[in-house]
């Protein structure tokens, strides 16, 4: 939990977009991992295995009826010491705009992009985690990057590609 707890929570949050549910999902993920550790075949890294469990638990939560009634998007960026308040504000706003665009992506694109960019999983690890072909992962990454570039340019005037 110390090593992967924040990664599991963040991944759950990207799927359900709700802080309290991400808390529950992270807790359930580690409970399931503890209960089924003897079944861990070491075909993937521990991180990939935990993220797969978190993904399954997240989809179960997301498909539950109560989830459809409440979604919360609350993006918080850590404060950097030694920066001016203005610089800190501008960086937080830029990060919030980017994350808003990421969270607006369709689930398949968002999940693949987050696994690759945030968690630095390889294409093969993502394919294994999502149980899809590597070619599908590559096409989703391409589509997600293209959509992000479009959203950032249209919504915020950013000219740089994502």
Buried (B, 14 or more C-beta within 10 A) or exposed (E): EEEBBEBBBBBBBBBBBBBEBBEBBBBBBBEBBEEEEEEEEEEBEEBBBBBBBBBBBBBEBBEEEEBEEEEEEEBEEEEEEEEEEEEBEEBBEEEBBBBBBBBBBEEBBBBBBBBBBEBEBEBEBBBBBBEBEBEBBBBBBEBBBEBBBEBBBEEEEBEEEB
